[in-house]
Amino acid sequence: MWSSDTRRIRGLGWSVVLVAALALGGCTGLRPVYGDNGIAAQRVEVQYAKPNSRLEQVIYQELALKLGKSTGEVPVVAIAVSQSSRNLTSNSVTRPHDQRQVTVSALITVTSPAGDVLFSGSRSQTADYTTSAQAGANEQAAQTAALQAAKLLADTVRLQILAALAN
């Protein structure tokens, strides 16, 4: 008899906790990024600055594909991209292959139609590649890694733009 009362009380307690959690779940100020009602599911009204390099063009194309693009009185996204490369391993021993890493960095500015800066910052992404004794293959590997890093960077920039425009 005592154990059935305890079960009822525990069941009632869990019911109260569940109802309270559901009620408070709607009180949050957070918005989902993904999903049917998420920020990322909506098209964003932005313009893009003119690209000055192939990597900037790739980033703008990725952003336009995922965010959309507009004309008129909408915020402008400007991105300045730089690229660097470094060895991942020590070169004190002669090897037929070297491991390298390319870093693509972007200075991002989102400006409102009135000229106010909504966001200004920098982000970067990396991609690894391998070099060998073939100069042509090394150049192609470096370009492919840079494009991969630029596409990864475009996704990071997209999320930053969504955050800047959500405020």
KELUMLO-952064 format. One record per residue: x, y, z of N, C-alpha, C, CB in turn. Coordinates in pm, whole numbers, plus 50000, padded with zeros to 5 digits. Glycine has a CB too. Layout:
N
XYZXYZXYZXYZ...
//
This chain:
167
500824988250000500005000050000500875012550000499074999950119501885012450083502765024150090503515026049960503755022650206503945015149893504705016049769503845021449655505285002449732502555018549653501695023849547501505038949564500325016749547501445043949688501355058449710502645065249665501075061449859503765059049692505055064649651505145065249499506225056249709504665055049432504685054849286503795066049230504215041149233502625067949290501735078549244502365092349264500395077849318503005094249376503645107149404504795109449307504155107749550505615099249284506705100649188506165103249048507585088049188505115095949009504505098048878503955112248864503385087948855503315117148971502805130748970503945140848963501945133349096505035138249034506205147049031506815147848892507255142249130506955136248826507515136048690506555143048592507785121548643505265141648615504295148448528504425163548540502865144048562504595168448663504765182748685506055187748619504785185848836507125180048633508395183948571508255184348419509515174048612507595174548361507415174048217506585185748167506765160948176505475188748235504625199848195505375213148209503335200148279506135214648317506915227048336507975228548228507575226948475508635217648191509655218248087509045222247953510385204848074507885216647921507225220247795506765234747797506025210947770506265239347909505805253247919506955263047908505055255348050508075259847973509225268847969510005267847838510155265948085509795257047764510495255347637510155266147537510165241947578508985271747543508585282347452509055296147494507115282547439509675297147610510095310147662511505313947622509985310247811512175305747547513555308547514513655318547399514275295647478514705326247397514955335947291515805330247180515605348247347516175317647189517015311447088516185307846966517725298947144516785309246849516135305346724516965294346661515975317446628516345283846612517115273246548517685278046415516245260846526518865273146381519475276646253518955267646143521015275746261518795254746172518375245246072516955240846098519315233146068516345234246002514985229446016514035238045936514565229146163512745234445939511745241545859511565256045903510425234345867511645258646032511455272146083512755279046116510575271946205513875273246079515175278746113515555290646027516235268046101516535297846075517035309546004517615305445869518085316946088518305294245864518985290045743518015285745633519925278645773516775282445669515795278345569515255290345491514645270945635515415302245546514915314345482515965320045387514525324745586515515326845284516425333945196516755347145263515805336245055517995351245250518465363545313518665373945204519785361145392518195385845230518325396845134519675403645155517155407045151520675400145074522005406345080522565407844939522965397945167523515416944926524295418544805525725414544838524225433244751526485411344736527875407644755528755417344679528135393144708529885420644738530845429444672531465422144554531945434144772532155429444469532805423444352534025415344398533225434544249534145402744352535315394744393536595399744327535085379944357537695399044401539005403144352539925391344325539655412444450539485379244357540305367344334539405355344312541275364744454539995344544268539235332244245538625326944374540125321544182539365327544485538845322544612537685331044662539955322244716537755344244644536625352744681535395349244597536985367744662535615346744468534515342944380533875329944426535015341644235534675320244466534145307444515533315309744641535305297544544533805317944733533065320544857531755327744827533925329044954531775337844740530555344944705529545335544637530875356844613530025326644551529125317244484528485307644584529885309344377529275302744678528735293844782527695301144867529865288444871527995313644903527045321444983525765324144906527685334645027525885327944779524705330744698523855318144680525125336244560524495306644669523785294144655522985290844781524755282744624523575293344897522935289545023522085300545086523985285245121522455313145063521715324245123520805331345023522665334045184521175331144897520485339044796521165352444781519005340844833520725360144681521275373544664520185382444610522505373444570520325395344638519335405144601519995417644550518425408344719519185426644503519655439944464518805450244536519595441844308519225462444532518455473044595519005476744731517015468944609518135481044818518515485744951518585474145049517515496345001519645466445040519855454945129521285455445180519565441345055521595448345289522965448145340523955442745236523035439745467525175447745243526235443645151527275435545228526895456045083527635423945171528655415345229529925417045146528195400345231531005421145213532305422745147533305413445214532795437445151534045406145134535005396445186536335398545116534495381845167537395399645194538755400545141539485387845185539515413545191539955380045087540535366845115542045367145095539895356145024542735360245184544175357945168544445343045188545015366645270545565338645136545905324445140547375322945179545625317745002547655312945263549035309845298549175294645305549435316545434550415290045298550695275745301551905273245390550935270345158551905261645456553035258345542553235243245544552815263645685554455239245582554765225145600554165220245730556285222645597553675208045730553165202145853554215193745924551945193645824555275190045851556325181745908557665188445891556345167745843558645184045965559995189445957560645185045827560835184946077561445193745767562115190645641563565186145661562075202645551563955181945780565335177945805565675164345743565595177545954564665156345710564875143345648564275143645508564255131845734565015138845411564515138545274563485127445259565675136645173562295131245213561205121645193560645123745053560085123445302560035113544996559445115244863558185123944865559125101744803557535125044981556305132844993556395141945114555065123645003555825153745102555735163045215554275166145243556535176045187553945167245370552605170945413552565186145430552195163745545551585192445365551455206945373550025210545411551835213545238549855222845452548525227845491548345241745433548355228045646547215244045370546875257245318545835263445412546345256345171545995276245440545055283645524544455294845440545745289345652543135295345435542415305945366541755314445474541365300245262542105327245477541565336645576540725347045506542705343445657539685351645574538785361645517538515372645618537465355245471538575385045571538105396445647536695399345597539055409045630535725398545686534315399445649533745412445702533525387345704532985419245618532275431245660530855430445606532995444345610529875431845695528475432545655528015446745688527595421645729527605453945584527225467945599525755469645566528095477045509525045477245647523635479945624523495489645506522955485745751522285490945450522085500445340522385514945382520645499445290522255517945510522545531345560524045533645580521815533645690524855523245565526295524645580526815520445716526695538545554525945515845804526375511145937526965497145924525185511246037528045494745997528685481645995527935472546091530195482546034527305462046036526575452446118527495441846176525485445846036528525438346101529525428646148530835431246077529045413946125531895429946151533235430746094534115421046172533795445446100534775412246102535625402546170536375394146071534795393746262537115384646122537885375746036537655361346076539385379146042537715352745979537575338345999538575331545907536115333445971538935319145939539855311645854539545296745861541325314345894539955289645757539815275145749541075269445685538545271045668541345256845713542535250445658542165237545584543545247345771543075233345498542955220445430544365215145408542165221745293544525202245423545825195745407545985189945267546015184745513547235189145223547545182745096548965177345100547365192644978549275168845003550585162344997551295166544869550435146945002552585169644882553395173044765554385161844737554135186444787554825161244612555805151244571556825158044480555125139044499557535150544401558555156044312557965161844183559575145244278556665160744164556035165544042555445179444065554945155743995556025189444000555625203344021554175205943980556545212543944553745200243868552365202243822551345196343918552175196043684551635184443967550735178044063550705185844195551155163544088551865191344234551925199344358551055211844346553375203344390551125218544231550315230644210548835227344212550695237344078548455216444146547055212244145546575208444284546855200544048547405201444360547035197644496546845210144584548115188444558547715220044568547605232344645546335239944609548835241344622546005240544479544795247444435543535240344485544765248644283543535227144478542395219344526542195221144676542585204444493543285220944751543185223044896542685237144927544555220744963543135247144852542675260844873541185262144844543475270644785540705255644738539275255844708538455248944816539005249144573538975237844867538285230744975538215239545099539005217545008539305246245134539305255145250538365266945228540725260145280538305272145104537405283345074535945279245089537665288544932535595267245048534215262445063533855260445210534015249244984534805255245286534575254045431534415267845495535735246345498535225277145450535165290745502533845297345466536325299145448533315294545348532025300145306530915295845401531685295945163530965283445448529945278845541530075285845676530055263745560531295288045721531525295545845531045309945831533015295345884531345316145718530925329945692529405330745684531555335245562528785320745623527315320545612526655320945750526845307945536527165312845841526605312845976526825326246046527215301546059527965332546021528245345546081527325356246024529715349446059527045355745895526125365245833524735363445889526105363545681524285350845903522965348245961522865353846102522675333145963523915352246180523925357646316523885372846316525155352746393524635379146225524675393746219523335399346176525765398446123522665392946082521385397946032520215394546122521135392445895520385384346208519315380746300519155391046412519585367046360520215398546439520145408646546519515420746495521495411846603
//
